[in-house]
Amino acid sequence: MVRNEEKYNNTDTTQAYANMFYINDINNPSNIYKYNMSLSQFVDTIVVPGKVVDIKFKD
């Protein structure tokens, strides 16, 4: 799991910042789930062709 602060569109005309958590799943090794802490819900699923071992953002 890794945390990243991101800007997202919360309406058509405004944007908000939220902590997003990227979570890999041991039972679904090719899926990464994106969780928005401000909304308290999962907002995206990223499917990759291989098994996710760890998540790291480049600086």
Summary of the structure (lengths in Angstrom):
residues: 59
radius of gyration: 12.6
end to end distance: 16.8
largest distance: 38.3
contacts: 123
relative contact order: 0.26
helix: 0%
strand: 59%
